């Protein structure tokens, strides 16, 4: 007892052409997108290990553009707004007031001192420096009218000179001590520490074939 199978070569050829022209390009795009998404998520998970107290804005800096059937390329990238400051963490270099994307006319960079007020992300709260400027102006006016009997503590704005950076300070009148809150600097230098390109490349080299194979297997299994 036996069964003979006859291959319809024309039908098989057409099926292979369909898979090659439609299904495989779709599977490759799907596999690339799954690899790119996984690489994006991998870097996002690594960010808190690179930077302390990262905020949601920085954690969501990594994104990707998907591949399509007709364009077999997925691109993982840092969004433009976050790239304005993360480029220094990636490549290193010197940052100046001209790199201030929020206030391009700024004359100095504002750097938080250890005693500055910080939000949950470890950054200066929005409007903090402006509030220090207002308090410094108010305390200066009170001091002029009160003389030696001014407030026990006040905010002072001190201009930098003799190579020392200026900034806002908390002045304790009784102890005659100054505690720096923020500094004004002309430039600040960074060393590369983010490793975005390296992390993405290492992840993709290790995992891309896995995602591509899974996508192609799904297409071939579906066609059976």
Number of C-alpha atoms within 10 A of each C-alpha: 2 4 5 5 6 6 8 8 9 9 10 11 11 11 13 13 12 12 17 12 12 12 17 18 18 21 24 23 22 23 23 25 25 21 22 28 19 18 24 24 15 15 21 18 12 14 19 14 11 13 16 10 15 16 15 9 10 21 17 15 19 22 18 16 13 18 20 17 16 9 10 15 15 20 14 19 17 18 15 10 13 15 16 13 15 19 16 18 19 18 14 15 14 11 16 16 18 15 16 17 12 8 10 10 11 14 14 16 19 20 16 19 17 11 12 22 15 15 12 10 14 15 15 18 13 10 9 14 19 10 11 20 17 13 16 20 15 14 18 17 11 15 15 11 11 11 9 9 11 15 16 11 16 19 24 23 20 15 12 13 8 5 6 11 14 18 23 23 23 20 19 15 15 9 9 9 12 16 16 21 20 26 22 19 18 13 14 13 11 14 12 13 13 21 14 22 12 11 15 18 12 11 17 18 9 9 14 18 14 13 21 19 13 15 20 19 14 11 16 13 8 8 10 5
